[in-house]
Amino acid sequence: MWYHQATVYQIYPLGLCGAPKENDGVQEHRILRLLDWVEHIAATGCDTVLFNPLFQSDAHGYDTRDYFTVDCRLGTGDDLKAVTDALHKAGIRVMFDAVLNHVGRGFWAFQDVLQHRWDSAYKDWFRVSFDGNNSYGDGLWYESWEGHENLVKLNLQNPAVVQHQFDAIRSWVTQYDIDGLRLDVAYCLPDWYLKQLRTFTESLKADFVLVGETIHGDYKRWMSDEMCHATTNYECYKGLYSSFNSMNLFEIGHSLARQFGPENWTLYRGFHLLNFLDNHDVTRIASMLQTPEHLPLAYGLLFGMPGVPAIYYGSEWGITGKKDTGDYSLRPEIEQPVENDLTRLIATLAQARRQSRALCEGGYRNVLLTNHQIIFERAVPGERVLVAINADSVPYVAHFDAGCGMAQELISGKPHDFGGGSELPPYSVAFWKMER
């Protein structure tokens, strides 16, 4: 499946394009700014763009007003089509963020309930009690997402709600030829709903991908041959930065072995979780790491580990942003992309991964693990890749059985001799490819 080889570039359009934080009702063609980003995205080695919410909403996009209309702060449907067409022309697939668990208070059907109450034809689209009240003083109670009353939970057991959502998804495929969906708060979506969604989207496109946002728990609750193809890998997200900050690479090594290792109890071998160093909800990786020299090494791990790597816009050249200063600091406006040594390294890593079946499909085995170093193997029949990280400020000579004398170094393109041990320079990452 194409997704297994993908490198994802995530964009939060309302932020990047500088939209007002609240929907002001004024139509501006801001999303056309992304036409200037297509060449940069391709240059990073990313071949799939994941757009966070694009459709009419109250404020941040996850409070939908209308699934069928592009947010006026971003532009029109024709504007969005111009962007998706340009991406497809450049060989870049497109995924949308689908917010299916809840909507905003401005959602047209909820507004009808507020206006007509018991007489509303849409009162059963939500879980409403007219005997209660809420903090807005509406004179009714409704179920919301995790207690956030600006996010009104939909009644997915109502077939009319599901049909409305599926009609919207069909329109996204028809108009914008999208290739998949990120499912917001997929951990709130019932398994029977996910199964319906999987069947429906595969009827639109056989290789249509569903990636569920999951924060904790066993990802197989939402991921299988009948539900999501993949989920977000928050377990390893934490390990990807804290292993460096605590100088304890055992943490990420054991997490990866637990998820993908050769043992019978391995949890997710054969699945392709969405891996990330940061996104629109968490502190930027450049702000999270305590040692700046570890930043390229974290990307080395991201591209070497099992799963699909995702890059969050701006982080490919090392911008900062902290969650404790508010979500909008994680979603900044950026006029033009930047390229530097980090972006060039990411492009090299993406190319190395794309050209290696072992890195895209292979299993996982720890070869050498210390507090400051990790070497692990990714392997498929006929090909092995060793991923080596030295997080220390001094060189390290690694002695291990490589199973061969020579290999190709995928990042530098040079041959590598394993005779007498392998010296890892300070703060270095290497991908060694060899025949199996």
SETOR-447942 format. One record per residue (C-alpha): residue in one letter; residue number from 1; y, x, z. Coordinates in steps of 0.25 Angstrom, whole numbers. Each point is the difference from the previous one (the first is absolute). Layout:
residues N
ATOM aa   i    yy    xx    zz
ATOM  A NUM     Y     X     Z
...
//
This chain:
residues 436
ATOM aa   i    yy    xx    zz
ATOM  M   1     0     0     0
ATOM  W   2    14     5    -4
ATOM  Y   3     5    -1    15
ATOM  H   4   -10    10     5
ATOM  Q   5     8    11    -9
ATOM  A   6    13    -6     3
ATOM  T   7    12     7     7
ATOM  V   8    10   -11     5
ATOM  Y   9    15     1     1
ATOM  Q  10     5   -10     9
ATOM  I  11    14    -6    -1
ATOM  Y  12     8    -9     9
ATOM  P  13     9    -6   -11
ATOM  L  14    10    -8     9
ATOM  G  15     3    14     7
ATOM  L  16     0    10   -11
ATOM  C  17     8    -9    -9
ATOM  G  18    11    -2    11
ATOM  A  19    -2   -15     2
ATOM  P  20     8    -8    11
ATOM  K  21    -9    -1    12
ATOM  E  22     2   -15     0
ATOM  N  23    -1    -8   -12
ATOM  D  24    14    -3    -5
ATOM  G  25    -4    -9   -11
ATOM  V  26     7     9   -10
ATOM  Q  27    -8     5   -12
ATOM  E  28     1    15    -3
ATOM  H  29    -9     7   -10
ATOM  R  30    -3    11    10
ATOM  I  31   -14     2    -3
ATOM  L  32     3     6   -14
ATOM  R  33     4    12     8
ATOM  L  34   -15     3     0
ATOM  L  35     0     3   -15
ATOM  D  36     6    13     4
ATOM  W  37   -12     3     9
ATOM  V  38   -12    -2   -10
ATOM  E  39     1    14    -5
ATOM  H  40     0     6    14
ATOM  I  41   -11    -9     5
ATOM  A  42    -9     5   -11
ATOM  A  43     4    15     3
ATOM  T  44    -5    -1    14
ATOM  G  45   -14    -3    -5
ATOM  C  46     1   -15     4
ATOM  D  47    -7    -9    -9
ATOM  T  48     2   -13     8
ATOM  V  49    12    -7     6
ATOM  L  50    -1    -9    12
ATOM  F  51    12    -9     1
ATOM  N  52     4    -5    14
ATOM  P  53     5   -15    -1
ATOM  L  54     8    -4   -12
ATOM  F  55     1   -15     1
ATOM  Q  56    11    -9     5
ATOM  S  57     0     2    15
ATOM  D  58    10    -2    12
ATOM  A  59     2    15     4
ATOM  H  60   -11    11    -1
ATOM  G  61    -9    -6   -10
ATOM  Y  62   -12    -4    10
ATOM  D  63     8   -13     2
ATOM  T  64    -3    -6   -13
ATOM  R  65     8   -12    -5
ATOM  D  66    -6    -1   -14
ATOM  Y  67   -13     7    -6
ATOM  F  68     5    -3   -14
ATOM  T  69    14     5     0
ATOM  V  70     4    15     0
ATOM  D  71    10     2    12
ATOM  C  72    14    -2    -5
ATOM  R  73     4    13     7
ATOM  L  74    -9     8   -10
ATOM  G  75     3    -8   -13
ATOM  T  76    -8    -9    -9
ATOM  G  77   -14    -1    -5
ATOM  D  78     4     6   -13
ATOM  D  79     5    12     8
ATOM  L  80   -13     2     8
ATOM  K  81    -7    -2   -13
ATOM  A  82     8    11    -6
ATOM  V  83    -4     9    11
ATOM  T  84   -15    -3     0
ATOM  D  85     0     2   -15
ATOM  A  86     6    13     1
ATOM  L  87   -10     4    11
ATOM  H  88   -12    -5    -8
ATOM  K  89     6     8   -13
ATOM  A  90     0    12     8
ATOM  G  91   -15    -2     4
ATOM  I  92     3    -4    14
ATOM  R  93    -7   -13     6
ATOM  V  94     7   -10     9
ATOM  M  95    -3    -6    13
ATOM  F  96     8   -11     7
ATOM  D  97     1    -3    15
ATOM  A  98    -6   -14     3
ATOM  V  99     5    -7    13
ATOM  L 100   -10   -11     1
ATOM  N 101    -1    -2    15
ATOM  H 102    14    -5     2
ATOM  V 103    13    -3    -6
ATOM  G 104    15     0     4
ATOM  R 105     7   -12     6
ATOM  G 106     7    -1   -13
ATOM  F 107   -13    -3    -7
ATOM  W 108     3   -12    -8
ATOM  A 109   -12    -8     6
ATOM  F 110     4     3    14
ATOM  Q 111    14    -4    -3
ATOM  D 112    -6   -14    -5
ATOM  V 113    -7    -1    14
ATOM  L 114    13     3     7
ATOM  Q 115     7   -11    -8
ATOM  H 116   -10   -11    -1
ATOM  R 117    -9     4    12
ATOM  W 118   -12   -10     1
ATOM  D 119     3    -6   -14
ATOM  S 120     0    14    -6
ATOM  A 121   -11     2   -10
ATOM  Y 122    -2    14     4
ATOM  K 123    -1    -2    15
ATOM  D 124   -15     4    -1
ATOM  W 125     4    13    -7
ATOM  F 126     3     5    14
ATOM  R 127    -5    -2    14
ATOM  V 128    11    -8     6
ATOM  S 129     1    -9    12
ATOM  F 130    12   -10     0
ATOM  D 131    -2    -1    15
ATOM  G 132     5    14     3
ATOM  N 133    12     9    -3
ATOM  N 134     3    14    -4
ATOM  S 135    11    11     3
ATOM  Y 136     8    -6   -12
ATOM  G 137     1   -14     6
ATOM  D 138    -7    -6   -12
ATOM  G 139    -6   -11     9
ATOM  L 140   -14     4    -4
ATOM  W 141   -10    11     3
ATOM  Y 142    -7     9   -11
ATOM  E 143   -10    11     0
ATOM  S 144     7    13    -4
ATOM  W 145    -6    14    -3
ATOM  E 146    -2     8    14
ATOM  G 147    11    -8     6
ATOM  H 148    11     3   -10
ATOM  E 149     6   -14    -2
ATOM  N 150     7     5   -13
ATOM  L 151   -14     1    -6
ATOM  V 152    -6   -13    -2
ATOM  K 153   -15     0     0
ATOM  L 154    -7    -7   -12
ATOM  N 155   -12    -9     2
ATOM  L 156    -9     7   -10
ATOM  Q 157   -11   -11     3
ATOM  N 158     9    -9    -8
ATOM  P 159    -5     1   -15
ATOM  A 160    14    -3    -5
ATOM  V 161     5    12     7
ATOM  V 162   -11     9    -6
ATOM  Q 163     2    -6   -14
ATOM  H 164    15     2     1
ATOM  Q 165    -2    15     3
ATOM  F 166   -11     2   -10
ATOM  D 167     9    -6   -11
ATOM  A 168    11    10     4
ATOM  I 169   -10    12    -1
ATOM  R 170    -4    -5   -14
ATOM  S 171    15    -1    -4
ATOM  W 172     1    15     5
ATOM  V 173   -11     4    -8
ATOM  T 174     4    -8   -12
ATOM  Q 175    15     5     0
ATOM  Y 176    -1    14     6
ATOM  D 177   -15     4    -4
ATOM  I 178    -2     5    15
ATOM  D 179   -12     7     3
ATOM  G 180    -2    -3    15
ATOM  L 181     6    -5    13
ATOM  R 182     3     6    14
ATOM  L 183    -4   -11     9
ATOM  D 184    11    -1    12
ATOM  V 185    -7    -1    13
ATOM  A 186   -13    -2    -6
ATOM  Y 187    -6     1    14
ATOM  C 188     5   -14     2
ATOM  L 189    -6    -6   -12
ATOM  P 190   -14    -7     2
ATOM  D 191   -12     6    -7
ATOM  W 192    -2   -13    -8
ATOM  Y 193    14     1    -5
ATOM  L 194    -2    14    -5
ATOM  K 195   -13    -3    -7
ATOM  Q 196     7   -12    -7
ATOM  L 197    12    10    -4
ATOM  R 198   -10    11    -5
ATOM  T 199    -7   -10    -9
ATOM  F 200    13    -6    -5
ATOM  T 201     6    14    -3
ATOM  E 202   -12     5    -7
ATOM  S 203     0   -12    -9
ATOM  L 204    14     5    -4
ATOM  K 205    -4    14    -2
ATOM  A 206   -13     6     2
ATOM  D 207     5    13     6
ATOM  F 208    11    -7     9
ATOM  V 209     1     7    13
ATOM  L 210     3    -5    14
ATOM  V 211     5     9    11
ATOM  G 212     1    -6    14
ATOM  E 213    10     4    10
ATOM  T 214    -9     3    13
ATOM  I 215     5     7    12
ATOM  H 216   -12     1     9
ATOM  G 217   -14    -5     2
ATOM  D 218   -12     1    -9
ATOM  Y 219     6     0   -15
ATOM  K 220   -13    -6    -5
ATOM  R 221     4   -13     7
ATOM  W 222    10    -1   -12
ATOM  M 223    -6     9   -10
ATOM  S 224   -13    -2    -8
ATOM  D 225    -6    -3   -14
ATOM  E 226     5   -14     2
ATOM  M 227    14     2     7
ATOM  C 228    10    11    -1
ATOM  H 229    -4    13    -8
ATOM  A 230     7     8    10
ATOM  T 231     9     0    13
ATOM  T 232    11     9     5
ATOM  N 233    -5    12     8
ATOM  Y 234     8    -1    13
ATOM  E 235   -10     8     8
ATOM  C 236     1    12    -9
ATOM  Y 237    15    -2    -1
ATOM  K 238     1     3    15
ATOM  G 239    -9    12    -1
ATOM  L 240     8     6   -12
ATOM  Y 241    12     3     8
ATOM  S 242    -5     1    14
ATOM  S 243   -11    10    -4
ATOM  F 244    12    10    -4
ATOM  N 245     9    -4    11
ATOM  S 246   -11     3    11
ATOM  M 247    -6    11    -8
ATOM  N 248   -13    -7     1
ATOM  L 249    -6    -1   -14
ATOM  F 250   -13    -5     7
ATOM  E 251     7   -14     1
ATOM  I 252     1    -2   -15
ATOM  G 253   -13     7    -3
ATOM  H 254    -8    -9     9
ATOM  S 255     8   -12    -5
ATOM  L 256    -4     3   -14
ATOM  A 257   -14     3     3
ATOM  R 258    -1   -13     8
ATOM  Q 259     5    -8   -12
ATOM  F 260    -6     8   -12
ATOM  G 261   -10    10     5
ATOM  P 262   -15     2    -4
ATOM  E 263    -6    -7    13
ATOM  N 264    -6   -14    -1
ATOM  W 265    10    -5    10
ATOM  T 266    12     3    -9
ATOM  L 267     9   -12    -1
ATOM  Y 268     6     0   -14
ATOM  R 269    -7     9    -9
ATOM  G 270     1    -5   -14
ATOM  F 271    13    -7     3
ATOM  H 272    14     5    -5
ATOM  L 273    10    -3    11
ATOM  L 274    15     2    -2
ATOM  N 275     4    12     7
ATOM  F 276    15     3     3
ATOM  L 277     9    10     8
ATOM  D 278    11   -11     1
ATOM  N 279     4   -13    -5
ATOM  H 280    11   -11     2
ATOM  D 281    -5    -3    14
ATOM  V 282    -1    14     6
ATOM  T 283     8    12     3
ATOM  R 284     1     9   -12
ATOM  I 285   -10    12     0
ATOM  A 286    12    10    -1
ATOM  S 287     5    -6    13
ATOM  M 288   -14    -1     7
ATOM  L 289    -4    14    -2
ATOM  Q 290     5    10    10
ATOM  T 291    -3    13    -9
ATOM  P 292     7    -2   -13
ATOM  E 293   -10    10    -6
ATOM  H 294   -11   -10     2
ATOM  L 295     6   -10   -10
ATOM  P 296    -7     5   -12
ATOM  L 297   -13     2     7
ATOM  A 298     1   -15     4
ATOM  Y 299     1    -3   -15
ATOM  G 300   -12     9    -2
ATOM  L 301    -8    -8    10
ATOM  L 302     4   -13    -6
ATOM  F 303    -4     4   -14
ATOM  G 304   -13     7     4
ATOM  M 305    -6   -11     9
ATOM  P 306    -8   -12    -5
ATOM  G 307     8   -12    -4
ATOM  V 308    12    -2    -8
ATOM  P 309    13     7     3
ATOM  A 310    14    -7     1
ATOM  I 311    13     6    -1
ATOM  Y 312    12    -8     6
ATOM  Y 313    13     2    -8
ATOM  G 314     9    11     4
ATOM  S 315   -11     7     9
ATOM  E 316    -4     8   -12
ATOM  W 317    12     8     2
ATOM  G 318     0     0    15
ATOM  I 319    10   -11     4
ATOM  T 320     1    -4    15
ATOM  G 321     0   -13     7
ATOM  K 322    -4    -5    14
ATOM  K 323    -6   -13     3
ATOM  D 324     7    -1    14
ATOM  T 325    14    -1    -8
ATOM  G 326    -5   -12    -7
ATOM  D 327    -8    -4   -12
ATOM  Y 328    12     2   -10
ATOM  S 329     0    14     3
ATOM  L 330   -14     1    -6
ATOM  R 331     5    -7   -12
ATOM  P 332    12     7    -5
ATOM  E 333     8    -2   -13
ATOM  I 334    -2    11    -9
ATOM  E 335     8     2   -13
ATOM  Q 336    -8    10    -7
ATOM  P 337   -13     7     3
ATOM  V 338    -1    15     4
ATOM  E 339   -10    11    -4
ATOM  N 340    -2    12     9
ATOM  D 341   -12     9     4
ATOM  L 342    -7   -11     7
ATOM  T 343     1    -9   -11
ATOM  R 344    -6    10    -9
ATOM  L 345   -11     3    10
ATOM  I 346    -3   -15     0
ATOM  A 347    -1     0   -15
ATOM  T 348   -10    11     0
ATOM  L 349    -8    -6    11
ATOM  A 350     0   -13    -8
ATOM  Q 351    -5     7   -13
ATOM  A 352   -11     7     8
ATOM  R 353    -5   -12     6
ATOM  R 354     1    -8   -13
ATOM  Q 355    -8    11    -7
ATOM  S 356   -11     1    10
ATOM  R 357   -11   -11     1
ATOM  A 358    -4     6    14
ATOM  L 359    14    -2     6
ATOM  C 360     1   -15    -6
ATOM  E 361   -15    -4     3
ATOM  G 362    -7    10     9
ATOM  G 363    -5    -1    14
ATOM  Y 364     5     8    12
ATOM  R 365    -5    11     8
ATOM  N 366     7    10    10
ATOM  V 367    -3    14    -3
ATOM  L 368     9     7    10
ATOM  L 369     8    -6    11
ATOM  T 370     9     7    10
ATOM  N 371    13    -4     7
ATOM  H 372     9     6   -11
ATOM  Q 373   -10     0   -12
ATOM  I 374    -8   -10    -8
ATOM  I 375    -9     2   -12
ATOM  F 376    -8   -12    -5
ATOM  E 377    -8    -3   -12
ATOM  R 378     1   -12   -10
ATOM  A 379   -12     0    -9
ATOM  V 380    -7    -8   -12
ATOM  P 381   -12     4    -8
ATOM  G 382     5    12    -8
ATOM  E 383    13     3     7
ATOM  R 384     5     4    14
ATOM  V 385    14     2     5
ATOM  L 386     3     7    13
ATOM  V 387    14    -4     6
ATOM  A 388     5    11     9
ATOM  I 389    12    -1    10
ATOM  N 390     6    11     8
ATOM  A 391    10    -7    10
ATOM  D 392     3    14     7
ATOM  S 393    12     9    -2
ATOM  V 394   -10    12    -2
ATOM  P 395   -10     2   -10
ATOM  Y 396   -15    -4     3
ATOM  V 397   -13     6    -6
ATOM  A 398   -10   -11    -1
ATOM  H 399   -14     3     0
ATOM  F 400   -10   -10    -5
ATOM  D 401   -11    -3   -10
ATOM  A 402     7    -4   -12
ATOM  G 403   -13    -2    -8
ATOM  C 404     6     8   -11
ATOM  G 405     7    13    -3
ATOM  M 406    12    -4    -9
ATOM  A 407     8   -13    -2
ATOM  Q 408    12    -5    -7
ATOM  E 409    12    -2     9
ATOM  L 410     6   -14    -5
ATOM  I 411    14     2     5
ATOM  S 412     3    14    -5
ATOM  G 413   -11     0   -12
ATOM  K 414    -5    14     4
ATOM  P 415   -14     4     3
ATOM  H 416    -4     1    15
ATOM  D 417   -10    10     5
ATOM  F 418    -8    -4    13
ATOM  G 419    -6    13     2
ATOM  G 420     4     6    14
ATOM  G 421     6   -13     5
ATOM  S 422    13    -7    -5
ATOM  E 423    13     3     5
ATOM  L 424    10   -12     2
ATOM  P 425    14     4     0
ATOM  P 426     9    -6    11
ATOM  Y 427     4   -15    -2
ATOM  S 428    -9    -1   -13
ATOM  V 429    -8   -10    -7
ATOM  A 430   -11     3   -11
ATOM  F 431   -10    -8    -8
ATOM  W 432   -12     8    -5
ATOM  K 433    -8    -6   -11
ATOM  M 434   -14     4    -3
ATOM  E 435   -12    -5    -8
ATOM  R 436   -11    -6     9
//
